[in-house]
């Protein structure tokens, strides 16, 4: 069974769940974090605040500075193309801050071209080599989209397109073997058994795909990393994950800042950092707009992974757990929801010949 047929087969049970939990969600909007981390199934925990490494300039320096200034969660990925630099920053930061490997939490992600079970371990080991680490704290399936395998020596990271030297340059090529989510997940579980990763999870999965995965998983996904900000609040999906003991990490917590550069801001107009309601709430609490947006996420028991471009931003964004948004603040932010998704393969892959409506 491929990934997308599950939408029809699981829609009834999913609808029943959503109906059952709608009332509970409304009452949990103001749930506050009692600590700076979230518990994971293996008894360890994941820091609520993580440094996102996508499109990060001078990744080595920023990661090193982050660890020296109190950050303990680094979010990386093969597809970001900077894991060597991130690894150098981790090594430098650990030494400068007199930290051990066990003091930090490092996440990376399995790219789409490595979903076939025979490629999963090799992809993980390549990430570990680049990061200069013996293990990952969390390894995620980056997207539920299997693409044709591209050898490391041909193109690494392969990104969304196939071999640029072939006739299929600038096009997306589905994996002809189309491994199922269960097959890929079983290979991920083997990574835990071999000690290469401590926890496994997913990213960009909707509730239907999670239901399918939970039916056969020996190890339950620890985390679902999804796009999450006031323009895309995904309250039902968040509630679904949390009710199943799956923690949620929100990427792009500040909105479209990282997407404007690549033409994917989707015509938002005024960004969240300049939104009048966010500015008003920030003034009320003597916080910056970014701190309000990050605090909104952590107050919902969601880990957030902003990108930082300076030492001042590193320090500012880490200082978000000492204040609480009140009910009026939360209602104002709730009203900003537009279901506005920037990172949608169903939209941005069409120009490369792909059609992946994973959110439809």
Number of C-alpha atoms within 10 A of each C-alpha: 10 12 19 17 11 15 18 9 12 15 13 11 11 16 11 10 13 16 11 11 14 13 10 11 17 10 9 11 17 18 12 17 18 10 12 14 18 18 15 17 15 10 6 13 14 24 19 26 28 27 25 21 24 20 14 18 14 14 23 22 19 25 31 23 23 27 27 19 15 13 21 21 25 23 23 24 22 23 19 15 17 22 24 18 18 27 23 19 23 29 21 19 22 20 15 13 15 11 15 10 14 9 11 17 19 23 22 26 25 25 26 23 25 24 32 23 18 12 16 22 20 13 19 24 16 14 23 20 15 17 25 16 16 12 23 23 21 22 29 24 26 23 18 22 23 24 23 20 21 18 14 12 7 12 14 13 18 20 17 19 21 24 22 13 10 8 9 14 13 16 18 21 20 18 17 10 12 17 19 18 23 19 15 21 27 16 18 26 20 16 22 19 11 11 12 21 23 18 25 25 25 25 22 20 20 20 19 25 19 20 18 17 18 15 10 13 15 11 18 20 24 24 25 25 24 22 22 25 27 23 24 18 22 15 17 16 18 24 21 20 21 16 11 14 16 22 24 28 25 25 23 21 28 25 26 25 15 18 15 14 10 7 11 18 19 13 12 15 10 10 15 23 20 12 13 13 17 23 17 13 22 20 13 11 13 12 17 17 22 23 24 27 24 26 29 25 25 26 22 18 25 25 28 30 25 26 25 21 14 14 13 9 16 22 16 15 24 20 16 21 19 6 14 17 18 10 11 10 18 15 13 14 20 16 11 17 15 12 13 20 19 23 18 16 18 14 15 16 17 13 11 16 15 18 15 17 12 19 15 8
